[in-house]
């Protein structure tokens, strides 16, 4: 399936949920904020939020600094 990831088309091979997407792309889960089709998700929703062809995912990586 193809999704939009931060505005760019990306092919998803095996992920069927947002949580699986994070794992498939090797993303740093503790540092992510995720929006699925313009709805911000809590980390507890990742495993139960299914992906579908054409979904729009926005990822923000949180970093600390000074």
Secondary structure, 3 states (H helix, E strand, C coil): CEEEECCEEEECCCCCEHHHHHHHCCCCHHHEEEEECCEEECHHHHHHCECCCCCEEEEEECCCCC
